[in-house]
Structure formats: structure tokens, C-alpha cells
Amino acid sequence: MKRKIGFLLALPPTHQSSETVTGLARAALDAGHEVYLYLIDEGVKNMNSHSYRDLAQAGVRMFVCAYGCQQHHVSTVNVEKEFTLCGLVVLSGLIDACKPFISFT
């Protein structure tokens, strides 16, 4: 059964959870699920990492908090087309739509 699986990541690339999320997202994709990932707070710094770009190119739907980018000095110029800059309304919709929705904060 295909599911919508969501992840929230609020931690920087140096945190162990950043790698955990990439592994879980990849496993969910490989199992045939729709995968959604929302980067918030320091998690927006993952937008520039190769592993997160690879996930986006593999089909994970990537959303990045525009305010978080501003607060953590992450450039929003030349953002990869697979990443959508957005706000908390999108996060609310993902939480409602995804079962499960797993947060790493």
C-alpha cells in the first residue's frame, strides 16, 4: 500500500539526525511511497548538501522554510528547482496529509 510519508528536519548537516533522515527517506522511496521533507530552522542548511540534492532528484518532494533561510543566512538565490521555498502553511498541510509524519528537532 502506497503511503504519504513526511519528515521534518530542524537540525544542521553536522547532526546525526540529518543522515538518519536521508536514510529513512531513501528507504521509503525504495519501498514505493511518496516522500515529503520539510527543512526548517537549522535544517535549511541541508538544502546545499549533496545527499539532500540527491534525494530531491530521486523524487522526494522538498520544502524549505524561507524564513529559516533568512534567519540562518542560507542563500535563496539559484535554489535548485526541486526545492520549494515556502512557509508554515505548507508544513501544516504536510502534517495533515502524511501518515506518518516524523519530526527530527
N, C-alpha and C positions, 0 to 999 in steps of 0.2 A: 504494500500500500504506500503510495507516494504521499509524503508529508511536506509541510512547510516548516522548516526548522530555522529558528532565529538565534543570533548571537549578538550580545552587546559587549564591546571591549572598551574599557576606560583606562587601560594600562599601557605604558610605553613599550616599544620594541624590546627593551632590555629586560622586561619582566617575563618570567617563565610562562605566565598565562598567555602571552602573545603567541608563543609556539604551540601551546595546548589548543588554542582556538584554531590555528591553521590546520592542525591535525584532525580535530573534530569536524571542521568544515569540509575538509577533503574527504574524510570517511563518509560523511552524509551525502556529498555529491556522488561519490563512487557507488553508494547504495541506491542512487536514483532519486534522491529527494531534492526539492527546491530549497536552496540555502540563501538566507538573508543575513547580512552582517552590518551592524551599525557601530561606527567608531565615534567615541565621544571622549571628552576631557583629554587626557594624555594619550588615549588610544588613537587620536587623529594622527599621531606621529608615525603610525604603522602604514599610513597611506603611501609612503615613499619606499617601503621595503619591498624587496623582490618577491618574498613569499606571499605578500598580500596582493601585489600586482598579478602574480601567477594565479591566485585564487579567483581574482576578478576575471581574468582571461579564460579561466576554466568554467565560468558560469555562475559563480557566487555573485549575488546582487549586493553591491557595496554602497553603503550610505555613510556619509561623513558629515559630522556636525560642523557647520560653517562657523558658528560662534566659537567652538572649540579650536578650530584652526586659527582664528583671530587671537584667542587668549594664549595659545601656545606657539605663536609665531610660525605656523606652518603655512607656506605659500599656497594660495589657491589659484595662482597663475599657471596655466598649462597643466591642469589636472587631467589625468587620463580619462578618456571618455567612459570607461567602465565604472568610474566613481561618481556618485551623485552627491553634490553638496546640498544640505538641507537642514531643517530644524527639528525641534522636538515633536511636532505634529506627525511627522513621518515615523518617528520612533514609537509613538503611541499606536499608530496603525499597525506597525510590525508586531508589537506586543500582542495586539488583539488577533492578528491573522496567523501567527506562528504558534504551533503546538509541537514541541516545546519551544520556549524562549529562554535561553540560558545567558546569565549575566556574569561577566568577569570584571569585578571592580576592586 
